Amino acid sequence: MAAWDSLIPKGRGWIKHPELNDGQLSSVSVFHQLHCLNDVRRVYYGLTNASDEALDMWHFTPSHMRHCFEYIRQELMCAADSSLEPWQDEVGGATGWNVQRQCRDYDYLKDFAEKWRADNYEGFEDVDVFNITTGEGVKPSDLPEVLHDS
């Protein structure tokens, strides 16, 4: 998990910048995308017993996974990477590796998000749930019942 946690800036990508988005608390999209991908990754490994990571946290509910699949789909379509990935006989398809791409400066975005962070939480799992109003962590039992899957 440490490798994944290192992708997320302190503050988890939640920022408050006085000149952006009317100074409102906002998430930098790439960090939300990575959060969703990490949740999908953890559920997969948990279901395949390739990991002993617990699946009992609120964000592994079917409604949250539906949100993550839809969110990742939208982001992939929005970014619409048009790089050409050649067929490779040895794998029977394209791997997407060793393809020249035009990328944004991820380290710059991570540094920006950390500079303007709304709190000091680190990594994906520092708190169970994030209260975006106060920037404080809350326990799943503190959430309104409507946020829990039955």
N, C-alpha and C positions, 0 to 999 in steps of 0.2 A: 504493500500500500504506500510505502514511502516514495516510490518512484512516481506514483500518481499524485500524491500530495504535493510533490515538488512542482507540479504543473500549475498549481493554484497560488496566486499571490496572497500574502497576508491580507485578511479582510474578505477572502473568498470571491473577489471580483465585484463586490458591492461597493459603490463609490458615492461620494457626495462632492460634486464640483460646483463652485459658485457660478460658473458661467455656462454650464452644460445642463440641459434638461431642466431649466428653471431651478437649479440647485436641489432638485428632488433626489432622494435615494434611488439609485439605478444600478442595474447589473450590466457589466460588460458582457455582451452576448457570448463570446467565445468561452467564457468561464461557466456560463449556464449550460452551453453545449457540452463541455467536458464533464460537468456534473451529471448530466443525463447519460452520457456515454459511460461514465464510471458506474452509475447505478445499474445500467443494463449489463455491464461487464460483471459486476458483483452478483447479480441475480443468476446470470448464466453459470458462473463458476459454482455458485451455491447449489443450483439445481443439478449440476453434473457431478457434484461431490468432488470437484477439483479444488475446492477451497473450503475451509471451515468458517468462512465469514457468515455471520448471522443474517438471517433474512427476516427478522421480526421487527425491524424498524419501520416507521410509518411510510417512508419513501419507497418501500418495496411493494406497496400495495398495487393491485391491478390498475387502479385509476392513475396512480403516479407513473406506472410503466407506460400506460396508454399516452399520457402527456409526453413522456420522454420520446417515445417512438414518433409521435406527431411532430414534436419540436425538432428532432434531428432531421426528419424528412423535410420540413420546411427550410431548415438551414442549408441542407445539401442542395435543395432546389434554388435557394437564393444565391448561394455561392456559385453554383453551376460550373464547377471546374471542367474546363474543356481540354485539359491535357490529354494527349493520345497515349494510351497504355497498350503496348504491343502484345499480341498473343504469344504465349510461351508454351511450346509443346510439352516441356518437362512437367508443367503443372496443369496442363489442359485448360488454360485460360490466361487471364492477365492478373498479375500480382499488384500492380500499381507501384512497385518499387523501382528505383533507379530511373524515374521519369522526371524530366525537367519541368518544374512548376514555377509559376509566379506566385510567391507567397508574401503575406504581410509580415511585418516585423513583430513576431510573437513576444520576444523579450521586451520590446518597447511597450507593447500593450500591457504586459505583466507588470512592468515597472510603473507605468501610468496608473494602473488600478491600485497598486500598493501605495503609491504616493497619495492618492485621493481616497483611500479606503475609508469605509464607514465604521469599521471596528477592527479588532486585532485578532480575530479568530484565524486559525491556520489550518490548511488541508481540507479534505472533504468531510472528515468525521469529528471535528472539534466539538460540535454540539449536534444534538439530534435534529432540531428544527430551528429555523432562524426567524425571529420576529423582526420583520423588515421595518416596523415603525420605530422600535426602540434600539434595534441592533443587538438585542440580547438573545441568548439561547433559551429555548423552552423545551420541556419534556413532552413526549408524545401524549402522555396522560393529561397534560394541560390544554391540549387542543380541543376545539369544539367537536362534538361527536360527528358533525357533518363531514369532517375531514378524514374520518376513519372509514375504511371499507368494512362492510359486514361480511 
